[in-house]
Amino acid sequence: MVTIISGTNRLQSNTLKVAKYYQQKLNDKGLATQLINLQDLPANLIESDLYGKRSEEFQKFQDIVTKTTKFLFVIPEYNGSFPGVLKTFIDACSFPESFYDKKACLVGISSGKYGNIRGIEHFNGVCAYLHLNVMPLRIHISNIKTELDENDQLIKEDTFKFVGQQIEKFVAY
């Protein structure tokens, strides 16, 4: 199973729009996908699901992660890195079975001009520790506010082309 993770809990985020775009394109390729929207995490995640605890509310996320063989992370830039809620989500998941020897694809987005290059590299370090095998082709979408149309579809030709290539490689990965 493929799980797409929208890497922020920010309301009405462009991250979720891009995650849904990838989901649509992967579904078009015949892959069954799940989408984890970090907005849906338990509000008390830090108290309820870290350090060996497990709540009923988080168990549904854990079940999805456990069944997943390939992850696609869409990660926005937050202060030159990735959102803390994404790290907290990873920390709440059971270790090592949640991510060990599974596959991942990384997509960085930012409102600036570098597409979260630094945050993707930081997250890649977390993936290495987890033994989560990251596909070499990473996409960095900069100036995200200019990349999506009113229907949340990518509109810039280069971005559309590179995302399409990444999707093809991810399907085969």
Beta strands, then each sheet from edge to edge (+ up, - down):
strand 1: 2-6
strand 2: 33-37
strand 3: 70-76
strand 4: 103-109
strand 5: 133-134
strand 6: 139-141
sheet 1: 2+ 1+ 3+ 4+ 5+
sheet 2: 2+ 1+ 3+ 4+ 6+
end
